[in-house]
Amino acid sequence: MKTTLSLIGAAVALTAGSALAQSQGVSKDEIVLGSIQDLSGPIAGFGKQVRLGMMLRVDELNEQGGVNGRKIKLIVEDSKYDPRNAVLAAQKLVNQDKIFMMVGHIGTAQNMAAMPVQFQKNVINFFPVTAAREMYEPFHKLKYSFAATYYDQMRVAVPRLAKEKGAKKICTMYQDDEFGLEVKRGAEDGLKAAGMSLAVETSYKRGATDFSSQMQKLASEQCDMVVLGTIIRETIGGIATAKRLGFNPTFIGSSAAYTDLIHKLGGPAMNGLYATMTVQHPYLDAASQPIRFWANKYQTKFNEEPTVFSVYGYSAVDAFIRAATKAGPNLTTESFIKAMDTMTIPPDIFGSAEMTFTAQKRLGSNATRMSVLENNRWKVVTEYMNTNAAK
């Protein structure tokens, strides 16, 4: 009897050990990934594009047989761009769907709300679609981010453009929240390091639609360069108001303003706007044959043109695939982390900068570059600027 009990005890211990070693969301034939997007709220256009980009890469992989024999199942929930909904979505994905990883979740506040739910169950937050510093700071073993921060983008780009344009009076209009303040702070610190300063500032409340008073103030101060801490509607509204006033400074925004919607909705008045960015917008008639091929493939599959947000989704899943492949057949959270922490992801067809990760470095790239709107089309105008080198 003692022998039998010992054998049973050993078997139970072995089973418990293997259960501990195995991560949820990984079976013999499948890896379950989750994502939270805005599919019906204020940035639903972005969320839908991220989702379609992810789906395209998942479909490509599954057609090729999967990762080490495992196909990917992607489950996407809608946050409506509300942090409270993001928490509910994370709880469903983590506890009911038992996802292996959260990939490409959109929005700063939404990620901040969802991460504690994930981390409690050892679920990695992988390549969130936001350029907030909180996506990799403070350090957490379950955080991986890819985008140079809004702060760093502006810190290197604004003084460079100011010098190129010979700007004498640099001003700013920004959204009165953490996003807008990060853009302003980056511009402020970058200019200070270059021996310049922000001369005049004005702000607006999130959701504002009238920018007359802000632009009249900047025009009366004779600003010749304006840093925009704006997203889509505010970028278009601000510049359009300035043009109506006969006020024509050099405008520069962050990657939050780098979208085809600026020229599609704002028209020719938007020409001349500069924005920081990384990956290129995938135009169907792009000069680059690989981008053109990819964009047409996307349009054929989904019956609509891709955007830079489609690329973010596609690239996030592609990076996951690279690391999961490197982790080998025994895919667990720990083996994935081990693979990621020695990972180098080369530049892709969209012109992304090389990304590297280590056990201490969880932001893939600090590099950013600039584009300008010319003839209703984004055109890359600088090489990559390393934000670390500028410190």
C-alpha positions as CSV (number, residue, x, y, z in Angstrom):
1,M,0.0,0.0,0.0
2,K,2.9,2.3,0.9
3,T,4.4,1.7,-2.5
4,T,1.1,2.4,-4.3
5,L,0.6,5.6,-2.3
6,S,4.1,6.7,-3.2
7,L,3.5,6.0,-6.9
8,I,0.3,7.9,-6.8
9,G,2.0,10.8,-5.0
10,A,4.8,10.9,-7.5
11,A,2.3,10.9,-10.4
12,V,0.3,13.7,-8.9
13,A,3.5,15.7,-8.3
14,L,4.5,15.1,-11.9
15,T,1.2,16.2,-13.2
16,A,1.2,19.3,-11.1
17,G,4.7,20.1,-12.3
18,S,3.8,19.8,-16.0
19,A,0.7,21.9,-15.4
20,L,2.8,24.6,-13.9
21,A,5.3,24.4,-16.8
22,Q,2.6,24.7,-19.4
23,S,1.2,28.1,-20.3
24,Q,-2.5,28.7,-21.0
25,G,-3.5,29.2,-24.6
26,V,-1.0,26.7,-26.0
27,S,-2.1,23.2,-27.1
28,K,-0.6,20.6,-29.3
29,D,-2.2,22.2,-32.5
30,E,-3.0,25.8,-31.5
31,I,-1.9,29.1,-30.0
32,V,-4.6,31.4,-28.8
33,L,-3.9,35.1,-29.1
34,G,-6.1,38.0,-27.8
35,S,-6.3,41.6,-28.8
36,I,-8.4,44.6,-27.7
37,Q,-9.4,47.2,-30.3
38,D,-11.8,50.1,-30.6
39,L,-14.3,48.7,-33.0
40,S,-17.2,51.0,-32.3
41,G,-15.9,54.0,-30.5
42,P,-14.1,57.3,-31.5
43,I,-11.1,55.7,-33.1
44,A,-12.9,52.6,-34.5
45,G,-11.3,53.3,-37.9
46,F,-7.9,52.7,-36.4
47,G,-9.0,49.7,-34.4
48,K,-10.6,48.0,-37.4
49,Q,-7.4,48.5,-39.5
50,V,-5.2,47.0,-36.7
51,R,-7.5,44.0,-36.5
52,L,-7.5,43.4,-40.3
53,G,-3.7,43.8,-40.4
54,M,-3.4,41.1,-37.7
55,M,-5.8,38.9,-39.5
56,L,-3.9,39.0,-42.7
57,R,-0.6,37.9,-41.0
58,V,-2.5,35.1,-39.1
59,D,-4.1,33.8,-42.3
60,E,-0.7,33.8,-44.1
61,L,0.9,31.9,-41.3
62,N,-1.9,29.3,-40.9
63,E,-1.9,28.7,-44.6
64,Q,1.8,27.8,-44.3
65,G,1.2,25.4,-41.4
66,G,1.6,27.6,-38.3
67,V,4.4,28.1,-35.8
68,N,6.2,24.8,-35.1
69,G,3.0,23.0,-36.2
70,R,0.6,25.1,-34.2
71,K,-1.9,27.4,-35.9
72,I,-2.9,30.7,-34.4
73,K,-6.4,31.5,-33.3
74,L,-6.9,35.3,-32.9
75,I,-9.8,36.6,-30.7
76,V,-10.5,40.3,-30.8
77,E,-12.6,42.2,-28.3
78,D,-14.1,45.7,-28.5
79,S,-13.1,48.3,-25.9
80,K,-15.1,51.2,-27.5
81,Y,-11.9,53.1,-26.5
82,D,-13.1,53.0,-22.9
83,P,-10.7,51.8,-20.2
84,R,-13.6,50.2,-18.2
85,N,-14.5,48.1,-21.3
86,A,-10.9,47.3,-21.8
87,V,-10.8,45.7,-18.3
88,L,-13.9,43.6,-19.1
89,A,-12.5,42.6,-22.4
90,A,-9.2,41.6,-20.8
91,Q,-11.0,39.6,-18.1
92,K,-12.9,37.7,-20.8
93,L,-9.8,37.0,-22.9
94,V,-7.6,36.0,-20.0
95,N,-10.0,34.0,-17.9
96,Q,-12.5,32.6,-20.3
97,D,-10.7,32.4,-23.7
98,K,-7.4,31.7,-21.8
99,I,-5.3,33.5,-24.3
100,F,-1.5,32.9,-24.4
101,M,-0.7,36.6,-25.1
102,M,-2.3,40.0,-25.6
103,V,-1.1,41.4,-28.9
104,G,-1.5,44.9,-30.4
105,H,-3.9,46.3,-27.9
106,I,-4.8,49.9,-28.9
107,G,-4.8,53.0,-26.6
108,T,-2.7,54.2,-23.6
109,A,-5.4,54.3,-20.9
110,Q,-6.9,51.1,-22.2
111,N,-3.6,49.2,-21.9
112,M,-2.9,50.7,-18.5
113,A,-6.3,49.4,-17.3
114,A,-5.9,45.9,-18.8
115,M,-2.3,45.1,-17.9
116,P,-3.0,44.2,-14.2
117,V,-5.6,41.7,-15.3
118,Q,-3.1,40.1,-17.7
119,F,-0.1,40.2,-15.4
120,Q,-2.0,38.4,-12.6
121,K,-2.3,35.4,-15.0
122,N,1.3,35.7,-16.4
123,V,0.0,37.0,-19.8
124,I,2.4,39.1,-21.8
125,N,1.4,42.6,-23.1
126,F,3.0,42.5,-26.6
127,F,3.5,45.4,-29.0
128,P,0.6,47.7,-27.8
129,V,-0.5,50.3,-30.4
130,T,0.5,53.4,-28.4
131,A,3.7,55.3,-28.0
132,A,3.3,55.9,-24.3
133,R,6.3,55.4,-22.0
134,E,4.2,53.2,-19.7
135,M,4.2,50.4,-22.2
136,Y,7.7,49.5,-21.2
137,E,8.3,51.6,-18.0
138,P,8.5,50.8,-15.2
139,F,10.2,47.6,-16.2
140,H,8.0,44.4,-16.0
141,K,9.0,41.1,-17.5
142,L,5.7,40.8,-19.3
143,K,6.0,44.2,-21.2
144,Y,7.3,44.5,-24.8
145,S,6.9,47.7,-26.8
146,F,8.0,48.8,-30.2
147,A,7.3,52.5,-30.7
148,A,9.6,55.4,-29.9
149,T,7.6,57.6,-27.4
150,Y,5.7,60.8,-28.3
151,Y,8.1,62.6,-25.9
152,D,11.2,61.3,-27.6
153,Q,9.8,61.8,-31.1
154,M,9.3,65.5,-30.5
155,R,12.5,65.9,-28.5
156,V,14.6,65.0,-31.6
157,A,12.4,66.1,-34.5
158,V,11.3,69.6,-33.4
159,P,14.8,71.2,-32.9
160,R,16.0,69.6,-36.1
161,L,13.1,71.0,-38.2
162,A,13.3,74.4,-36.4
163,K,17.0,74.7,-37.5
164,E,16.2,73.6,-41.1
165,K,13.4,76.2,-41.4
166,G,15.3,78.9,-39.6
167,A,12.3,79.3,-37.2
168,K,12.5,82.3,-34.9
169,K,9.4,81.9,-32.8
170,I,8.3,78.3,-32.0
171,C,4.9,77.8,-30.4
172,T,2.6,75.0,-29.5
173,M,-1.1,74.0,-29.4
174,Y,-1.7,70.8,-27.5
175,Q,-4.5,68.6,-26.1
176,D,-4.8,69.3,-22.4
177,D,-4.1,65.7,-21.2
178,E,-1.2,63.3,-20.8
179,F,-0.9,62.8,-24.5
180,G,-0.7,66.4,-25.4
181,L,1.6,67.2,-22.5
182,E,4.0,64.5,-23.5
183,V,4.3,66.1,-27.0
184,K,4.8,69.6,-25.4
185,R,7.4,68.3,-22.9
186,G,9.4,66.6,-25.7
187,A,9.4,69.7,-27.8
188,E,10.3,71.9,-24.8
189,D,13.2,69.7,-23.7
190,G,14.5,69.2,-27.2
191,L,14.5,72.9,-27.9
192,K,16.1,73.7,-24.6
193,A,19.0,71.3,-25.3
194,A,19.5,73.1,-28.7
195,G,19.5,76.6,-27.1
196,M,16.0,77.4,-28.1
197,S,12.6,77.6,-26.4
198,L,8.8,77.4,-26.8
199,A,7.8,81.0,-27.0
200,V,4.0,80.7,-26.7
201,E,1.6,77.9,-25.8
202,T,-2.1,77.3,-26.0
203,S,-4.2,74.2,-25.2
204,Y,-7.7,72.8,-25.8
205,K,-9.9,70.3,-24.0
206,R,-10.2,66.8,-25.5
207,G,-13.2,66.7,-27.8
208,A,-12.9,70.4,-28.8
209,T,-14.0,71.3,-32.3
210,D,-13.3,75.0,-32.5
211,F,-9.7,76.2,-32.5
212,S,-10.3,79.9,-33.4
213,S,-9.1,81.4,-30.2
214,Q,-6.0,79.2,-30.1
215,M,-5.0,80.0,-33.7
216,Q,-5.8,83.7,-33.3
217,K,-3.5,83.8,-30.3
218,L,-0.6,82.1,-32.2
219,A,-1.1,84.2,-35.3
220,S,-1.1,87.5,-33.2
221,E,2.2,86.3,-31.6
222,Q,3.6,85.8,-35.1
223,C,4.7,82.3,-34.5
224,D,6.6,80.8,-37.5
225,M,6.5,77.2,-36.3
226,V,3.8,75.4,-34.4
227,V,4.2,72.1,-32.6
228,L,0.8,70.2,-32.6
229,G,-0.1,67.9,-29.7
230,T,-3.1,66.8,-31.7
231,I,-4.6,63.6,-33.2
232,I,-6.9,63.6,-36.3
233,R,-9.8,66.0,-35.9
234,E,-7.8,68.6,-34.0
235,T,-4.9,68.5,-36.5
236,I,-7.3,69.1,-39.4
237,G,-9.4,71.7,-37.5
238,G,-6.4,73.6,-36.2
239,I,-4.6,73.9,-39.6
240,A,-7.8,74.7,-41.5
241,T,-8.5,77.5,-39.0
242,A,-5.0,78.9,-39.4
243,K,-5.3,78.9,-43.2
244,R,-8.6,80.8,-43.0
245,L,-6.8,83.4,-40.8
246,G,-4.0,83.7,-43.4
247,F,-1.7,82.2,-40.8
248,N,0.9,79.9,-42.4
249,P,3.6,78.7,-40.0
250,T,5.4,75.4,-40.3
251,F,3.3,72.8,-38.5
252,I,4.7,69.6,-37.0
253,G,2.8,66.8,-35.2
254,S,3.7,63.5,-33.6
255,S,3.0,60.0,-35.0
256,A,-0.6,60.4,-33.7
257,A,-1.1,62.8,-36.6
258,Y,0.6,60.5,-39.2
259,T,-2.5,59.0,-40.9
260,D,-4.0,59.0,-44.3
261,L,-7.2,60.5,-42.7
262,I,-5.4,63.9,-42.4
263,H,-5.2,64.4,-46.1
264,K,-8.4,62.4,-46.9
265,L,-10.5,64.5,-44.6
266,G,-8.6,67.8,-44.6
267,G,-7.8,68.0,-48.3
268,P,-5.1,70.2,-49.9
269,A,-5.0,72.7,-46.9
270,M,-3.1,70.0,-45.0
271,N,-0.2,70.0,-47.4
272,G,3.1,71.1,-45.7
273,L,2.3,69.4,-42.4
274,Y,5.2,67.5,-40.9
275,A,4.8,64.5,-38.7
276,T,7.1,62.0,-36.9
277,M,6.6,58.4,-37.9
278,T,8.3,55.0,-38.3
279,V,6.6,52.7,-40.9
280,Q,5.4,54.2,-44.1
281,H,1.8,54.5,-45.1
282,P,1.2,51.7,-47.6
283,Y,-0.2,53.4,-50.7
284,L,-1.6,51.1,-53.4
285,D,0.7,52.7,-56.0
286,A,3.7,53.1,-53.7
287,A,7.1,53.4,-55.3
288,S,8.3,50.4,-53.3
289,Q,7.2,47.2,-55.2
290,P,7.0,45.1,-52.0
291,I,4.8,47.7,-50.3
292,R,2.6,48.0,-53.4
293,F,2.3,44.2,-53.6
294,W,1.3,43.9,-49.9
295,A,-1.2,46.8,-50.1
296,N,-2.9,45.3,-53.1
297,K,-3.0,41.9,-51.4
298,Y,-4.7,43.5,-48.4
299,Q,-7.2,45.4,-50.6
300,T,-8.1,42.2,-52.4
301,K,-8.7,40.3,-49.2
302,F,-10.7,43.0,-47.3
303,N,-12.0,45.2,-50.1
304,E,-10.5,48.4,-48.7
305,E,-7.2,50.2,-48.7
306,P,-4.7,49.5,-45.9
307,T,-3.4,52.3,-43.6
308,V,-0.4,52.6,-41.3
309,F,-2.5,51.0,-38.6
310,S,-3.0,47.9,-40.8
311,V,0.8,47.7,-40.8
312,Y,1.0,48.1,-37.0
313,G,-1.3,45.0,-36.6
314,Y,0.5,43.0,-39.3
315,S,3.9,43.7,-37.9
316,A,2.9,43.0,-34.3
317,V,1.7,39.5,-35.2
318,D,4.8,39.0,-37.4
319,A,7.1,39.8,-34.5
320,F,5.2,37.4,-32.3
321,I,5.6,34.7,-34.9
322,R,9.4,35.3,-35.1
323,A,9.8,35.0,-31.3
324,A,7.4,32.0,-31.0
325,T,9.3,30.2,-33.7
326,K,12.6,30.9,-32.0
327,A,11.2,29.7,-28.7
328,G,10.8,26.2,-30.2
329,P,8.2,23.4,-29.9
330,N,8.0,23.8,-26.1
331,L,6.2,27.2,-26.2
332,T,5.6,28.7,-22.7
333,T,5.6,32.3,-21.4
334,E,9.1,31.7,-20.0
335,S,10.5,30.2,-23.3
336,F,8.9,33.1,-25.2
337,I,10.5,35.7,-22.9
338,K,13.9,33.9,-23.2
339,A,13.6,34.1,-27.0
340,M,12.5,37.7,-27.1
341,D,15.3,38.8,-24.8
342,T,17.9,37.8,-27.4
343,M,15.8,39.0,-30.4
344,T,16.8,41.2,-33.3
345,I,14.0,42.1,-35.8
346,P,15.5,43.4,-39.0
347,P,13.9,46.4,-40.9
348,D,10.8,45.3,-42.9
349,I,9.4,46.3,-46.2
350,F,7.6,49.3,-44.6
351,G,10.9,50.8,-43.6
352,S,10.8,50.1,-39.8
353,A,14.0,50.6,-37.9
354,E,15.8,47.5,-36.6
355,M,14.5,46.4,-33.3
356,T,16.5,44.7,-30.5
357,F,15.4,43.4,-27.1
358,T,17.3,42.2,-24.0
359,A,16.3,41.2,-20.5
360,Q,16.6,44.8,-19.5
361,K,15.6,46.6,-22.8
362,R,11.9,46.2,-23.6
363,L,11.5,49.0,-26.2
364,G,12.5,47.6,-29.6
365,S,13.6,50.9,-31.2
366,N,14.2,54.5,-30.0
367,A,14.4,55.7,-33.6
368,T,12.0,58.0,-35.4
369,R,11.9,59.9,-38.7
370,M,9.8,62.6,-40.4
371,S,7.4,62.8,-43.2
372,V,5.7,65.7,-44.9
373,L,2.3,66.0,-46.7
374,E,3.0,66.9,-50.4
375,N,0.2,66.7,-53.0
376,N,-2.1,65.0,-50.5
377,R,0.4,62.2,-49.8
378,W,2.9,61.4,-47.1
379,K,6.5,61.6,-48.2
380,V,9.5,60.5,-46.0
381,V,11.9,63.4,-45.6
382,T,14.5,62.3,-43.1
383,E,16.6,59.3,-42.2
384,Y,16.1,57.7,-38.8
385,M,17.0,59.8,-35.8
386,N,18.1,57.8,-32.7
387,T,16.5,59.5,-29.7
388,N,19.0,57.9,-27.3
389,A,21.9,59.6,-29.2
390,A,20.2,63.0,-28.7
391,K,20.1,62.7,-24.9
